[in-house]
Amino acid sequence: MDKFCVFCGKKPEHKSNELIIPQWLIELTGNPKRIGVFGDRSFMKPQLGKRTFSYDSFKFPSCKSCNTRYSELEAYVKPIVQRMLTTNSISAPEFNSVLDWFDKIRIGLWLGFRYLHKDPAGITPSFYIGQRLRSSDRMLVIFKGNGDEKGLTFSGCDQPSFVYTPSCFCLRINNYWFLNISCHGLISRRIGFPYIAEPLLTDDGHIQGQFVVGRNRIMKPILKKLFSIQGTELYQPIFSGVVINPVIRKYYDTEYVRNNSMLWEEGIGKIFINSNSGIQEYPMSRSRIWIPTTTYAFKRLLFEMQLLVFEWQTYVDDLAPSLERMPKGIRQRMNRQKRMNKYYNTTIIRILRGKA
């Protein structure tokens, strides 16, 4: 497999190595030399089983300049995550950077697992970390467990759904669990922003369709699927890919969209929170309203989060654009893969619930 920079996708210049899970986070959650499970390869090749090695060796090629540039994001997010773990106040701009960081981690894990598994699905990436930061609607759901047990776990990254659509995964940092979801059209329509009606995926990987003027109001609930356990839900509409297009830009150049944007010129919407008082704009100043009001037993949360990842990966798969414009052979293959992904997820959910 040819080596590429996980940030830009090009052949690494002045080669460096990128720790997908940053060193500061590894140290924050335990012994950096501890052994972790980095994927269960049995869904592709049953004889392979699980892959294990130390956390601080989970690193991949990158350009030195790319590594340096993205290290600035790591440096900014580190104290924010540390404050979250001690239940301190966080502002909307800080959460915007946290969501950038989750974009980086999610796509980095996708590329990293592809390296580890020697690309068993035969997928050639058409995007890398740099192309997926702030590229689609995104959300973060925060759950809190009891106790003070340290640990770092990421789940959902070695499942077929994630291999083909890296849009949903879960990251556990000590006694907090973070469910991160990002995909095209996740929340824009129901948050009142313009959206594409009946989107179609073209054979070059782009999404086409008729743009529709937003309703200029939030529809409740923002997502039609509800969460089975209670956490803090943070939502952010993203339209960075369209503001540079003068034809489409007019749909977003409205009072409603501008008033509900953090950085309109960059296509970054404001962050909204679903709390006990309903859906509201997250404060620009530091606030503690993000802290989950419910704390779960550690073992229960460990179990429930496995179910949530599988359920929401299937939800995201169902949001995928129509394949009507794709060549027949590719369309049949992708539909077959989608059915396999759903079967795998529902089967694992049934097994887990049966054991419980």
ROTOR-167210 format. One record per residue (C-alpha): residue in one letter; y, x, z. Coordinates in steps of 0.5 Angstrom, whole numbers, plus 500, padded with zeros to 3 digits. Each point is the difference from the previous one (the first is absolute). Layout:
AYXZ;...
This chain:
M500500500;D507503498;K504501506;F507496500;C506500505;V499494504;F507498500;C502501493;G493500496;K502507496;K496506501;P502503507;E506505499;H500506505;K494496503;S501498507;N495495504;E502493503;L497497506;I499493498;I500499508;P506504502;Q499505505;W504497506;L496494499;I494503501;E502504506;L503493503;T494497500;G495505502;N497507499;P502502493;K493504499;R496493502;I495497495;G502494496;V496495495;F504501493;G496494497;D494497499;R497502493;S494495500;F503495496;M500504494;K494504502;P496498506;Q497507501;L506503501;G502497507;K506502504;R505506499;T502503506;F505506501;S506502504;Y506496500;D505507498;S495501494;F502494497;K505503495;F501500492;P504504495;S507499499;C506503497;K504504505;S507497498;C497493501;N496501507;T507503502;R504494498;Y495495503;S500504507;E507497501;L497493500;E495503505;A505503504;Y504493501;V494496501;K497504505;P505498506;I500493498;V492499501;Q501504506;R505495503;M495494497;L494503504;T505500506;T502492499;N507503499;S506496495;I499501492;S506498495;A499497493;P502507497;E495503504;F494495498;N502501493;S498507500;V494499504;L498495494;D502506495;W495504505;F494495499;D501500493;K499508500;I494499505;R497494496;I500504493;G499506503;L493498503;W498497493;L501506496;G497504506;F494496500;R499500493;Y500508500;L495500506;H495495496;K501504494;D503493496;P494496501;A503494496;G502504494;I508498502;T505505497;P506498504;S506498496;F505501506;Y501504506;I504500507;G506501496;Q500494496;R497496505;L506501506;R504493500;S497498494;S497493502;D501494505;R497503507;M499498507;L497503507;V497496505;I499503507;F495499505;K500503507;G493501504;N500502507;G499506504;D502507498;E494503496;K502505495;G498499493;L501500492;T496496496;F501497492;S496495498;G499496493;C501507496;D493501498;Q499492498;P499498492;S507496501;F504506502;V497505495;Y502495494;T506497504;P503505505;S505494503;C497499507;F497504506;C501501507;L502506504;R499500508;I504505504;N498500507;N500493503;Y504497494;W497497493;F504500494;L498496494;N504502494;I500496493;S504501494;C499497493;H504497495;G503492501;L497501507;I506496504;S506500495;R499493498;R499497506;I506504503;G505497495;F500506495;P499499493;Y493501498;I495500493;A497494499;E493501498;P500507499;L495504495;L498507500;T500503494;D496506497;D505505502;G500498507;H506496500;I502493503;Q503495495;G502493501;Q506495500;F505502506;V502494504;V506499504;G499500507;R500494505;N505504504;R497498507;I494502504;M494496499;K495499506;P495503501;I502506496;L493501499;K495495498;K495503504;L500501508;F498505504;S494499505;I503504506;Q508500502;G504506498;T507502498;E501498492;L505504497;Y502499492;Q504503495;P501498493;I501506495;F503499493;S501508498;G497499494;V504495497;V507502502;I501505495;N498495494;P507497498;V496494497;I496498507;R505503504;K505493500;Y494496503;Y501505506;D508500500;T501494504;E503499507;Y494498503;V496506498;R506505502;N501497507;N492501501;S500507497;M500506504;L502505494;W501495494;E501506495;E494503502;G496493500;I498500507;G500493504;K502499507;I494500505;F498494503;I496498507;N496495501;S500499508;N500494505;S507497498;G497500492;I502504494;Q506504501;E504506497;Y498507504;P506503504;M504506497;S501502507;R494503504;S496494503;R494499504;I498493497;W495504496;I495501506;P494495499;T500495506;T492500500;T496505502;Y493500499;A494504503;F499506496;K492499498;R502493497;L506503496;L496505497;F495495498;E505495497;M504505496;Q494501496;L500493498;L507500499;V500505495;F494497496;E503493500;W507503498;Q497505494;T497493497;Y507497501;V503505496;D495500495;D501493499;L508501499;A498505494;P503498493;S496496495;L496505495;E501495494;R504505496;M495506501;P495502495;K493496501;G496505502;I505503505;R501493503;Q493498501;R499507503;M506499505;N498493502;R493502501;Q502505505;K505495503;R494496502;M496506502;N506502505;K500492503;Y493500501;Y500507503;N505498505;T497493502;T494503501;I502505505;I504495503;R494495501;I496506503;L505502505;R501493502;G493500501;K499506504;A506497504;
